[in-house]
Amino acid sequence: MTEYFDLWDDMQVPGRSVLGAPVGGDSWIDPSQFARGQLVERWIPMTFEVDLAGLMLDYNRAHMGVPVVTRRTADVLERTCGDQVQFIEVAVAGQSERFFIANALQAVECVDEQRSQGVSLWTEADGQPAKIGRYRSVDLLKIDPTRVPQGLDFFRVARWTVALIASDRLKRAMEDAKLIGPKFIPV
């Protein structure tokens, strides 16, 4: 059976950079559009600010968890995941290299609420009507792999889109490429 991992960037990499929010001229950019598990049809050219200068990672989670990757990482994702990911070219302040948002195109209803810890849902009493039924918190995420469509290697978790999931196949491909930055947390 396929194993899955919550894909983060490794905050323990010595001297690493930390990316901030995207900016696009005078326009405000909503970073959550890249965490919905769906195609982003229109966007404006954007640059990610650098909150802490240092070593640029091959895999970064910028402001609000937006995955920003190098060309090397995009190549690995494209070979492994194919049409499961959308690449949006972006700039990173102070860098001449091309970077990309790696936008997962699917969100899967797969939280194993029995094995997960600290699970709570938004309710009507919270006064956030648009969030009712979504996960308010998940302290320790566990997913039910039987609910993940076969062959899906890169996706968001429905109703808890802060989680960006990689299959063991994608994990191996990223490790084999010796990418700097990805951190895999078993779910």
N, C-alpha and C positions, 0 to 999 in steps of 0.2 A: 504494500500500500504506500502511496505517495506520502511523504512527510512535508509539512509546511512550516514557514518561518515568517515572523514579523520582521520586515526589512527596515533597519534604521541605519544611521551613520554612526560610526564609532567615535564617540566623544573622547576616548582615551588615546587617540593617535597624537603623539607628541608634536607640538608646534603647528597643529592643524588650523586651518581657517574656519570661520563660522559665517555662513551666509545669512543675510537678513531678508527684508521684504523686496519684492520686485517693484520697480518704478517704470513708468512709461510716459515720459514727457510730463504733461500736466494732468494726465489721466490717472485716476485711482484704479488699481488692479485688484480684483477680488481673488486672493490665492485659493479660496475654497473651490473655485471652478476646476482646479486641477486635482481635486480629491473626491470627486463625485462618482468615479468609476464610469465615466461616459466621455464621448468625443467632445472636444471643445472646438466648435465650428469657427469662431472668430475671436481673434485676440489682436492686441496692438504690440508692436515691437517693445521689448522690455529688457531692462538691465537689473540684475540682482545686486543689491548693495552688499558690501563685505563688512560685517559687524566686528570681526576680529581677523586681522590679516595673518597669513601664515601659509603653510603647505595646502595647496588646493587638492582636495580629495577627488578620486574618480567618481565617488558616489556621495552626495550631500543631501541632507534634508534641510532645506531653507525655511524661512518664515512659514509658519502654519503647516510644516511637514511636506512642503513641495519638494519632490525629488528632482534635483538638478545634477546632471551627469555629464561626464566628458564624452568625447567621440568614441573612445575605447569602450566605455561602458554601454553606450548606445549600440555599438556594434554587437556586443555580447547579448544585450536584450533583444535586438532585432533577430539575430540568428536563433536564439532560444525561444523567444515568445512570438515572433512574427506579428500578426495583426492584433495581438492582445495589448499592444502599446502604441501610443501616439507620441511622436517626437516633435517638440516645439522648440525651434532654435531661439536661444536667448544669449545675452551677454552677461558677463560677470564683471563688475567694476574693477578696473586695473588689470584685466587679463586680456591677452590677445587671442587666446585659444577659444574655439567655439564650444559652447555648452548647450545642453538640451534639457527641457523639462521632459521627464519620462512619465507620461500620463497613462495610467492603467485604465483600460476601456471597459472593464466589467466590475460590478459590485455583486458579491455573492452572499446570500443569506445563509450563514454557516456557523454562527456562534454557538458553541456548546455551552449553554447556560448552566448545566449541571456541573461541568468540570471547571468552568471559569470562576473567578473570584471577584467579589466587589461589583457585581452587575446590578445596575439600576437603570430604569427607564424614565424618560421625561413623561410627566403626567399633566393632566389639565390643571392641577393645583399649582404647577410650577409657573403658570402664566406665560408660557411660550408655545402658543398653538401650533406653530410650524414644526416644532420639535417633538410633539406628542408621538410616542411609540418608538422613538429613536433611543439609542443607548445614551444615557447621561454620563455613566462611567462604567469602565471595565478595568478593574485593577490588575487582574491576571487573565489575559485572553487565552482561551483554548477554543479551537475550531473543531467541527465535526467533518473530517475529511470525506466522509461518504456523501456529503452535501455539495462538494465541489465538483463541477463538471470535469470529466476526464480530459486530461491534456491541458488544463488551464494552469499556467505557470506564474502569472503576474496579475494580481487583482486586488481590489479594495474589499473590505468587509461591509456588506449592506448594513445600514443603520449605525455603523461605527467606523466611518471612513478614515479616521486617523490611522487605522491599521492598513498597511500596505503589505500584501502577502506574496512571498516567493516560494515556489516549489523547491524540493530538494534538487531537481534537475537544474533549475536556474542557479541555486546556491553553488552547486558543483561547477557550473560554467563560469560564474563570477570568481570563484576561488581559483580555478584553473588559469584564468586570465591574470591572476595576481593583482586584482584591482585594489586600490587603497581606499578604505572607508566603509565598505558595507559591513554591517553587523547583523547577524541572524539570530533571532530569539525564537526558540521552538514554541509553536502554538499547537 
